[in-house]
Amino acid sequence: MTKPFSFRDDPAVPDFHDRAPVAVMDAECAVCSWGARIIHRLDHSGTVRICPIQTPLGAALLRHYGLSPDDPSSWLFIDEGVAHVDIEAIVHAGRRFGGWGSVTRALLILPKPLRDWLYQRLARNRYRLFGRADMCSLPDPDFQRRMLQ
């Protein structure tokens, strides 16, 4: 996509602690809330931060990478300053976590055009299929510490 840590040169992106990986996701989506809880369980290092797209930082990061916060059908995972999106973001995060996270590699069996098509169908229909949830209201204090507001 772009050079690592390119968002540092973007005046529209607020400063944040960027040495830890960041998952930028829709805080109102039930699937994304589930994904955030999975990250919390699988990331034994406790370093991955979760940034809702509804925050100024989340929206700015999406815009920086050419994604729309008004149509949040993309999932963004930034690790070591490098952005990964959609299925590739899921696979990269799973690789990083190891253990059960490695199961995400099975998605690579599908050809990229098919993966992209399936992801977009799921993402565009996520509210209708799975409903809404409020990720930010999850009561676990350890989970709340991961949240970037």
Secondary structure in CASP SS format (residue, H / E / C, confidence):
PFRMAT SS
TARGET T0000
AUTHOR 0000-0000-0000
METHOD secondary structure of the structure
MODEL  1
M C 1.00
T C 1.00
K C 1.00
P C 1.00
F C 1.00
S H 1.00
F H 1.00
R H 1.00
D H 1.00
D C 1.00
P C 1.00
A C 1.00
V C 1.00
P C 1.00
D C 1.00
F C 1.00
H C 1.00
D C 1.00
R C 1.00
A C 1.00
P C 1.00
V E 1.00
A E 1.00
V E 1.00
M E 1.00
D C 1.00
A C 1.00
E C 1.00
C E 1.00
A H 1.00
V H 1.00
C H 1.00
S H 1.00
W H 1.00
G H 1.00
A H 1.00
R H 1.00
I H 1.00
I H 1.00
H H 1.00
R H 1.00
L H 1.00
D C 1.00
H C 1.00
S C 1.00
G C 1.00
T C 1.00
V C 1.00
R E 1.00
I E 1.00
C E 1.00
P E 1.00
I C 1.00
Q C 1.00
T C 1.00
P H 1.00
L H 1.00
G H 1.00
A H 1.00
A H 1.00
L H 1.00
L H 1.00
R H 1.00
H H 1.00
Y C 1.00
G C 1.00
L C 1.00
S C 1.00
P C 1.00
D C 1.00
D C 1.00
P C 1.00
S C 1.00
S C 1.00
W C 1.00
L E 1.00
F E 1.00
I E 1.00
D E 1.00
E C 1.00
G C 1.00
V E 1.00
A E 1.00
H E 1.00
V E 1.00
D H 1.00
I H 1.00
E H 1.00
A H 1.00
I H 1.00
V H 1.00
H H 1.00
A H 1.00
G H 1.00
R H 1.00
R H 1.00
F H 1.00
G C 1.00
G H 1.00
W H 1.00
G H 1.00
S H 1.00
V H 1.00
T H 1.00
R H 1.00
A H 1.00
L H 1.00
L H 1.00
I H 1.00
L C 1.00
P C 1.00
K H 1.00
P H 1.00
L H 1.00
R H 1.00
D H 1.00
W H 1.00
L H 1.00
Y H 1.00
Q H 1.00
R H 1.00
L H 1.00
A H 1.00
R H 1.00
N C 1.00
R H 1.00
Y H 1.00
R H 1.00
L H 1.00
F H 1.00
G C 1.00
R E 1.00
A C 1.00
D C 1.00
M H 1.00
C H 1.00
S H 1.00
L C 1.00
P C 1.00
D C 1.00
P H 1.00
D H 1.00
F H 1.00
Q H 1.00
R H 1.00
R H 1.00
M E 1.00
L C 1.00
Q C 1.00
END
